[in-house]
Amino acid sequence: QVQVVESGGGLVQPGGSLRLSCVASGRIFSNYHMGWYRQAPGKDRELVARVTSTGHRTYGDSVKGRFTISRNNAKNTVYLQMNSLELEDTAVYFCNAIVVISGDRSEYWGQGTQVTVSS
């Protein structure tokens, strides 16, 4: 079982920045594929960004050029740097870990952290 814990959410003004952190337990974090998703009220959960175990990054169209995902394997942590925040970025942000061991795929989610962009 992998525990996933997000932190760093809060209230920020439009145009501001925020950095989210996500710690995942386990001794093989470097092999995890990590991602950030978000869900706004009344909307489906959507991909924000993800980074594979080999460092390949993918971003949702609405955040390209503004958000950056990174990982520190020594700290079992993945980050989401969010710049130029917009009102539409308001959502609960969830961290996701995908672990593949001997062909068996498991997926783990954190509880989420609220990000509110408001003036």
ZAKOLBA-285909 format. One line per field, with one value per residue (C-alpha): x, y, z; chain; residue in one letter. Coordinates in steps of 0.05 Angstrom, whole numbers. Example, Ala and Ser with C-alpha at 12.3 -4.5 7.8 and 13.67 -1.06 7.14 Angstrom:
BEGIN
X: c(246:273)
Y: c(-90:-21)
Z: c(156:143)
chain: c(A:A)
resn: c(a:s)
end
This chain:
BEGIN
X: c(0:26:6:0:-4:-12:4:12:-58:-89:-118:-81:-98:-103:-34:-2:38:32:72:40:78:61:97:88:111:152:224:217:189:236:196:129:93:67:13:-31:-104:-157:-232:-273:-344:-392:-336:-300:-231:-179:-105:-61:7:44:115:137:191:238:222:176:126:56:11:-62:-76:-103:-40:15:66:42:51:112:115:180:202:255:265:311:252:196:164:132:119:71:95:35:47:1:-58:-127:-196:-209:-152:-194:-204:-185:-118:-103:-38:-35:16:19:61:77:111:121:67:16:-10:-34:-60:-63:-94:-85:-141:-132:-113:-157:-131:-173:-157:-195:-187)
Y: c(0:68:129:194:260:329:396:469:489:555:621:662:723:719:723:694:631:570:506:440:382:308:255:182:126:67:50:49:119:128:75:109:148:210:259:317:321:371:374:437:438:407:385:320:306:327:317:375:345:279:256:185:147:165:239:248:304:314:374:390:441:493:495:490:545:563:500:457:387:361:305:293:219:226:258:215:280:308:383:425:497:538:608:660:629:643:640:577:542:539:466:409:383:309:273:206:150:92:34:-23:-84:-147:-126:-112:-40:-5:66:109:176:228:264:327:399:459:514:577:634:695:770)
Z: c(0:-19:21:-19:18:-15:16:-5:-25:-5:-27:-79:-121:-197:-228:-165:-154:-111:-103:-86:-57:-55:-15:-32:13:-8:-24:-99:-110:-168:-205:-193:-246:-212:-231:-210:-226:-206:-198:-196:-169:-219:-265:-279:-253:-304:-316:-295:-304:-298:-297:-311:-275:-331:-326:-386:-372:-398:-385:-393:-447:-399:-357:-409:-402:-332:-290:-281:-251:-221:-176:-124:-118:-57:-20:-49:-70:-132:-139:-179:-189:-210:-239:-269:-233:-261:-230:-270:-234:-171:-154:-108:-132:-124:-128:-162:-160:-208:-188:-235:-205:-246:-293:-238:-240:-177:-171:-109:-94:-41:-4:-44:-28:-42:-87:-90:-138:-119:-114)
chain: c(A:A:A:A:A:A:A:A:A:A:A:A:A:A:A:A:A:A:A:A:A:A:A:A:A:A:A:A:A:A:A:A:A:A:A:A:A:A:A:A:A:A:A:A:A:A:A:A:A:A:A:A:A:A:A:A:A:A:A:A:A:A:A:A:A:A:A:A:A:A:A:A:A:A:A:A:A:A:A:A:A:A:A:A:A:A:A:A:A:A:A:A:A:A:A:A:A:A:A:A:A:A:A:A:A:A:A:A:A:A:A:A:A:A:A:A:A:A:A)
resn: c(q:v:q:v:v:e:s:g:g:g:l:v:q:p:g:g:s:l:r:l:s:c:v:a:s:g:r:i:f:s:n:y:h:m:g:w:y:r:q:a:p:g:k:d:r:e:l:v:a:r:v:t:s:t:g:h:r:t:y:g:d:s:v:k:g:r:f:t:i:s:r:n:n:a:k:n:t:v:y:l:q:m:n:s:l:e:l:e:d:t:a:v:y:f:c:n:a:i:v:v:i:s:g:d:r:s:e:y:w:g:q:g:t:q:v:t:v:s:s)
end
